Amino acid sequence: MDKPTRLVHGGREPRRQHGMVNPPVYHASTVIFPTVDALESAAANPFEGVYYGRFGTPIHFELEGLLAELEGGAGCVTTCSGLAAITVALMSVAQAGGHLLVADNIYLPTRKLCAGMLARLGMTTSFFDPRITPAALAELIRPETVALVVEAPGSLTFEMPDVPALAAVARAHDVAVIADNTWATPIGFPAFEHGVDISIQAATKYVVGHADAMLGAVTANESWYATVRRTAVEMGYCAGPDDVYLGLRGLRTLDVRLARHADNALRLCDWLAGRPEVEGLLYPPLPDDPGHAIWQRDFRAACGLFGVQLKPCSRQALTAMLDGLELFGMGFSWGGFESLVLPVNLTGARSATRWPHEGPLLRLHAGLESADDLIADLKAGFDRLASAT
Ligand SMILES: *Cc1c(COP(=O)(O)O)cnc(C)c1O
């Protein structure tokens, strides 16, 4: 069945739920076993069926099953945040003395995890230009390299690595491929068809989709799934059942929301491209974006998150623009129903490449509002910017 149909019908079984459309939420720590035999056999196979709250409840298994199916992985484990999902993925491949190859446009807390905790545990990390060629990547692989970590596109600067080409090099050297697939969501980029072993979702973003719950998911292929699930359990990471419910509910409308987010993003880009204050736009679905060919070839959907590179202006002019916006909330995270703006600070965010622009970089999230109203809000912002300069 097609993905829109699975989004609606997967992860629930009304006939087993008294006819109720949505599955119930169990709040559980203890699971009671009727006999010693039942308890011992559950303890021998804690990953099959219910065992203890931390190992998951039926609604966890519904969401995890549906996410794995949508993305094309063998299995999925949910976590309490997107960053916890990244931690699980990296700890699944970690070993003392191991080496990571990480794209320079990676989510900043991932970089901090590599430079912090993983470095203390004896891992080293090399960062590389996300637009690296496969041949140049091959040169960076060492005997102790355990994983390649990419994000397509990066969520601040939107460079698009060629995931299948880089993954092929990694595989040839027995290096695991980890992708943060939050931008594209499980329906926008079928990570496992493109050589990824472990795919991360900050489900907080588009899966939940309403800016009200923190949730992560790690999906893995046959070779990695058992290790990933064991790692999550060893670390004690688990998602709350109400948040998992919100993730499952968010999935029902994921593809219609994404279509509107992407449509609004294109409308905004089209308008912004004609503004004298704008130096460039960072959004792979745009035909003249450097990542467009890769996006066109490998992706099946876009989302509403993109970058706007402004021409240099004073801080006072920029704050006059941003402080007065009425529809664009200023803050972190994205993927909810509303539009957002973030003045991007790249301090400490790159080490292998240099961001070549001088002017301010804005990250916009096109929400589900009317594009005309969003454009009017931005236009008033540019008017304030001009009069403050
Ligand atoms: C937000 C985000 C995360 C982290 O998700 P949280 O749920 O906020 O911990 C990871 N990766 C990307 C690309 C993100 O945008």
The ligand as an SDF file (V2000), in Angstrom:
LIG
                    3D

 15 15  0  0  0  0  0  0  0  0999 V2000
   15.9170   19.0780   16.8120 C   0  0  0  0  0  0  0  0  0  0  0  0
   16.8600   18.1600   16.1430 C   0  0  0  0  0  0  0  0  0  0  0  0
   17.4110   17.0900   16.8340 C   0  0  0  0  0  0  0  0  0  0  0  0
   17.1740   16.8720   18.3090 C   0  0  0  0  0  0  0  0  0  0  0  0
   15.8380   16.6150   18.6180 O   0  0  0  0  0  0  0  0  0  0  0  0
   15.2840   16.9260   20.0910 P   0  0  0  0  0  0  0  0  0  0  0  0
   14.0080   16.1800   20.1080 O   0  0  0  0  0  0  0  0  0  0  0  0
   15.1390   18.4020   20.1790 O   0  0  0  0  0  0  0  0  0  0  0  0
   16.2840   16.3840   21.0670 O   0  0  0  0  0  0  0  0  0  0  0  0
   18.2420   16.2480   16.1480 C   0  0  0  0  0  0  0  0  0  0  0  0
   18.5300   16.4290   14.8540 N   0  0  0  0  0  0  0  0  0  0  0  0
   18.0210   17.4530   14.1540 C   0  0  0  0  0  0  0  0  0  0  0  0
   18.3780   17.6120   12.7270 C   0  0  0  0  0  0  0  0  0  0  0  0
   17.1770   18.3500   14.7740 C   0  0  0  0  0  0  0  0  0  0  0  0
   16.6910   19.3730   14.0870 O   0  0  0  0  0  0  0  0  0  0  0  0
  1  2  1  0
  2  3  1  0
  2 14  2  0
  3  4  1  0
  3 10  2  0
  4  5  1  0
  5  6  1  0
  6  7  2  0
  6  8  1  0
  6  9  1  0
 10 11  1  0
 11 12  2  0
 12 13  1  0
 12 14  1  0
 14 15  1  0
M  END
$$$$
